[in-house]
């Protein structure tokens, strides 16, 4: 959830940090599943999701 004082880039940074943590904690899960979890949790825009999938899938 984005608060009025939170920049859109902050949300993406938090999503990347969480994605990295999930990769370490759950190596058995696919990157695609973890990316989807992060995208949903942080309510990322389609453009942000596209960026993550392009660079981290």
Secondary structure, DSSP 8 states (H G I E B T S, - for coil): ---TTS-HHHHHHHHHHHHHHHHHH-TTS-HHHHHHHHHHHTT--HHHHHHHHHHH-
